[in-house]
Amino acid sequence: MVKIISTLLIIIYTSILSECRQFRFDYKYYREIDGYLKYNIVPASWHDARLRCLYEGAELASPINTNMLKALREIWTHGQGPCSTLWTGVHATFSKGDYFSVGGVPLARMPIKWSTNEPDNFQNVEDCLVLLTNGTVADVPCYDSFSYACFRKKTSVVTACGTIDPEYTLDSRTASCYKFHSAGLIWSRAFMTCAAEGGHLAVIDTVGEHLVLKDIFAKHPPNTLFNAKDRDIAFIGFSDWGKKGTWTTIHGSKIEDMIAASKGRWADGQPDNAFRDGEGESCGGIFRNGLYDDLWCNSPNVFICEKSPDSLLELD
């Protein structure tokens, strides 16, 4: 009963926030651009920055008009500390010299000026643009690391899971939300994806949650999955990255506690830490039948994300 009441309160709360143009607590609404911006102070490569924004339901921000340029400079210089360079979403990674924003706006349509002696395409490897503090831009290698901003146009659709992502489903048995990713990724990318979506790789805390994950997996037959080493297993949130053979969840609990709480068990003969190309199996997964397995972290598998309905909401 308590879980049902909590779920109803969350649904009501998210409905109210929808009317207030809420997107995520870590994004700020800017009326002049009719959308939201988030400044990411931790530097990343252009490709990782683009992916992070994408997984958050946004795009790597670009100065596509004067209002956006002004907002970017404001959030950058008055945010968590200015730095000399900010990634933009403007790139020529598809065709050398053909610059577009990640949203498809051509460079010629943008109100920007090149910095002195730019663009120079130094050593023919500079395909991504950065914004400098004086408002000009320069071309640099996409593998460089800089801070960046993500942009999302105004939205009023927030689900019962507190997200704009309709693929997250609230399960009344656990009062948590889950999303099955049918495209395989390596474990670290799966972790990044779930984190960017406001959740984490699923961690099984109860017998009921163990059943939830089995039910979710059953809804996705092998012929609907792709880019996966094994279509009958999915990454979830446990590993032995800290010490070989010492398995813990991503929240720090011992695997023995997870097994006891879920009344699950390792598959026969697992974990076997099979070696391939000098790499052992250090990341955790779950079979369709609910048994656990150790997997190669750098081989792609489908995965299951879990999030609290309030993980992206601004709460008192």
C-alpha positions in Angstrom: 0.0 0.0 0.0 2.8 2.4 0.9 4.5 1.7 -2.5 1.2 2.4 -4.3 0.6 5.7 -2.5 4.2 6.7 -3.2 3.8 5.9 -6.9 0.6 7.9 -7.1 2.3 10.9 -5.4 5.2 10.7 -7.8 2.7 10.6 -10.8 0.9 13.7 -9.5 4.2 15.5 -8.8 5.5 14.8 -12.3 2.3 16.1 -13.8 2.6 19.4 -11.9 6.2 19.7 -13.0 5.2 19.1 -16.6 3.1 22.3 -16.4 6.1 24.1 -15.1 8.2 23.1 -18.1 10.4 20.8 -16.1 12.9 18.7 -18.0 15.7 17.6 -15.6 16.8 19.1 -12.3 20.4 19.5 -13.7 19.2 21.6 -16.7 18.3 25.3 -16.5 15.4 26.7 -18.5 16.2 29.8 -20.7 13.2 31.6 -22.0 15.0 33.4 -24.8 15.9 30.0 -26.4 12.7 28.3 -25.3 14.7 25.4 -24.0 17.1 24.0 -21.4 20.9 24.1 -21.1 23.3 22.1 -18.9 26.9 23.0 -18.5 29.2 20.0 -18.1 32.4 21.1 -16.4 34.2 17.7 -16.7 36.1 17.7 -20.0 35.4 15.1 -22.6 36.2 14.3 -26.2 33.7 15.7 -28.8 32.3 12.2 -29.5 31.8 11.4 -25.8 30.2 14.8 -25.2 27.8 14.3 -28.0 26.9 10.8 -26.7 26.4 12.1 -23.1 24.0 14.8 -24.3 22.2 12.3 -26.6 21.7 9.8 -23.7 20.3 12.6 -21.6 17.7 13.3 -24.2 19.4 16.4 -25.4 22.0 17.4 -28.0 25.5 18.9 -27.9 24.7 22.7 -27.9 25.6 24.9 -30.9 25.5 28.7 -31.3 22.8 28.3 -34.1 21.4 31.8 -33.4 22.3 35.0 -31.5 20.1 34.0 -28.5 21.7 30.6 -28.3 25.2 32.1 -28.5 24.4 34.5 -25.7 22.9 31.8 -23.5 25.9 29.5 -24.1 28.3 32.3 -23.1 26.2 33.1 -20.0 26.0 29.5 -18.7 29.6 28.9 -19.5 31.1 32.0 -17.9 28.7 32.3 -15.0 28.4 28.6 -14.3 30.8 26.5 -12.3 33.9 28.4 -13.4 34.9 29.7 -16.8 37.5 27.9 -18.9 39.0 29.0 -22.1 37.3 26.6 -24.5 33.9 25.1 -24.9 32.8 22.4 -27.3 30.1 23.2 -29.7 28.0 20.6 -31.6 29.3 21.9 -34.9 31.4 19.3 -36.7 32.5 18.1 -40.1 32.9 14.4 -39.2 30.7 13.2 -42.0 32.3 15.1 -44.8 35.6 17.1 -44.6 34.9 20.8 -44.5 31.1 20.5 -44.4 30.2 21.9 -41.0 26.8 21.4 -39.5 25.4 21.3 -36.0 24.4 18.0 -34.6 20.8 19.2 -35.3 21.6 19.8 -38.9 22.0 23.6 -39.0 24.7 24.6 -41.5 27.6 26.7 -40.3 26.8 29.4 -42.8 23.5 30.0 -41.0 25.1 30.6 -37.6 26.0 34.1 -36.2 29.6 33.2 -35.4 33.1 34.6 -36.3 36.3 32.6 -36.7 39.1 33.3 -34.3 42.3 34.8 -35.8 44.0 32.4 -38.2 41.1 30.0 -38.0 40.1 27.7 -39.5 43.4 26.1 -40.2 42.6 22.4 -40.2 46.0 21.7 -38.7 47.5 18.4 -40.0 44.1 17.8 -41.6 42.6 16.4 -38.4 40.5 19.3 -37.1 36.8 18.5 -37.7 35.1 19.8 -34.6 34.5 23.4 -33.5 35.0 25.0 -30.1 33.7 28.3 -28.7 36.3 30.7 -27.2 35.6 33.1 -24.4 35.6 36.1 -26.8 32.7 34.5 -28.7 34.7 33.4 -31.7 35.2 29.8 -32.8 38.1 27.6 -33.9 38.5 24.2 -35.4 40.3 21.5 -33.3 40.8 17.7 -33.3 37.6 15.9 -32.1 39.7 13.8 -29.8 40.7 16.8 -27.7 38.9 17.2 -24.3 36.9 20.3 -23.3 33.9 21.2 -21.3 30.6 21.4 -23.1 26.9 22.2 -22.8 23.8 20.1 -23.7 20.6 21.6 -25.1 17.0 20.4 -25.1 14.1 22.2 -26.6 11.1 22.9 -24.3 9.1 19.8 -23.4 6.0 19.3 -21.3 5.9 15.5 -21.6 7.2 14.0 -18.3 6.2 10.4 -17.7 5.4 8.6 -14.4 9.1 7.7 -14.4 10.0 11.4 -14.2 11.6 11.4 -17.6 10.8 12.3 -21.2 12.0 8.8 -22.3 8.8 6.7 -23.0 10.8 3.5 -22.9 11.2 3.6 -19.1 8.3 1.7 -17.4 7.2 2.0 -13.8 6.8 -1.4 -12.2 4.4 -1.5 -9.2 6.2 -4.5 -7.7 9.3 -2.5 -7.0 8.2 1.2 -7.5 11.2 1.5 -9.8 11.4 2.2 -13.5 13.2 0.0 -16.0 14.4 0.2 -19.6 15.7 -2.7 -21.7 18.3 -1.6 -24.2 18.1 -4.0 -27.2 21.3 -2.6 -28.9 24.4 -4.1 -27.3 27.2 -1.9 -25.8 30.3 -2.7 -23.8 29.8 -2.6 -20.1 31.3 0.8 -19.5 29.2 2.4 -22.3 26.1 0.7 -20.8 27.0 2.2 -17.4 27.4 5.6 -19.1 24.1 5.3 -20.9 22.1 4.4 -17.8 23.8 7.2 -15.8 23.0 9.8 -18.5 19.4 8.7 -18.5 19.1 9.4 -14.8 19.5 5.8 -13.6 22.0 3.0 -13.3 22.6 -0.5 -14.5 20.0 -2.6 -12.8 20.8 -3.9 -9.3 18.6 -6.7 -7.9 17.7 -6.0 -4.3 14.7 -8.3 -3.8 13.1 -11.5 -5.0 10.4 -9.4 -6.7 13.0 -7.4 -8.6 14.6 -10.6 -9.8 11.3 -11.6 -11.3 10.8 -8.1 -12.8 14.1 -8.4 -14.7 13.2 -11.9 -15.9 9.8 -10.6 -17.1 11.5 -7.7 -18.9 14.0 -10.0 -20.7 11.1 -12.3 -21.7 9.5 -9.4 -23.6 12.5 -9.1 -25.9 13.1 -12.3 -27.9 16.5 -12.9 -29.5 15.5 -11.8 -33.0 14.7 -8.3 -31.7 18.2 -7.8 -30.3 21.4 -6.7 -32.2 25.1 -6.0 -31.7 25.2 -8.5 -28.8 27.7 -11.3 -28.3 25.0 -13.5 -26.7 21.3 -12.6 -27.1 20.3 -14.6 -24.0 22.2 -12.5 -21.5 22.2 -8.9 -20.5 24.6 -6.7 -18.5 23.4 -5.6 -15.1 25.1 -3.7 -12.3 27.7 -5.8 -10.7 31.4 -6.5 -11.4 34.7 -7.5 -9.8 36.6 -4.5 -11.0 38.0 -3.7 -7.6 39.6 -7.1 -7.0 39.5 -10.2 -9.2 37.0 -12.7 -7.9 35.5 -10.3 -5.3 32.1 -9.4 -6.9 30.2 -6.4 -5.8 27.2 -4.4 -7.1 27.9 -0.9 -8.5 26.4 0.3 -5.2 29.1 -1.5 -3.2 27.1 -4.4 -1.9 28.6 -7.9 -1.9 27.4 -10.3 -4.6 26.5 -12.7 -1.8 24.1 -10.2 -0.4 22.5 -9.7 -3.8 22.1 -13.4 -4.4 20.6 -13.9 -0.9 18.2 -11.0 -1.4 17.1 -12.2 -4.9 17.2 -15.9 -4.0 19.1 -16.2 -7.3 22.3 -18.0 -8.1 25.2 -18.2 -10.5 24.7 -20.3 -13.6 26.4 -23.7 -13.3 30.2 -23.4 -13.6 30.1 -19.6 -13.2 31.8 -17.4 -12.6 34.6 -19.0 -14.6 36.7 -15.9 -15.5 37.2 -17.2 -19.0 40.3 -15.6 -20.6 40.4 -14.2 -24.1 43.1 -12.0 -25.6 44.6 -11.6 -22.1 41.3 -10.3 -20.6 39.2 -12.1 -18.0 35.5 -11.8 -17.3 35.0 -8.9 -14.8 31.5 -7.7 -15.6 28.1 -9.1 -14.5 25.1 -10.3 -16.4 21.8 -12.1 -16.1 20.6 -14.9 -18.3 17.0 -15.0 -19.5 16.3 -17.7 -16.9 17.5 -15.4 -14.1 20.9 -17.0 -13.4 24.0 -14.8 -13.1 27.1 -14.9 -15.2 30.5 -13.2 -15.5 31.2 -11.6 -18.9 33.9 -9.8 -20.8 33.5 -6.1 -20.2 34.6 -5.1 -23.6 32.3 -7.4 -25.6 28.9 -5.8 -26.4 25.7 -7.1 -24.7 22.2 -5.8 -24.3 21.6 -4.3 -20.9 18.9 -3.2 -18.4 18.8 0.2 -16.8 16.9 1.0 -13.6 15.9 4.5 -12.2 13.9 5.9 -9.4 10.9 7.9 -10.6 12.3 11.0 -8.8 15.9 10.7 -9.9 15.7 13.6 -12.3 13.3 15.8 -10.4 14.0 18.8 -8.3 12.9 17.7 -4.8 12.7 19.7 -1.6 
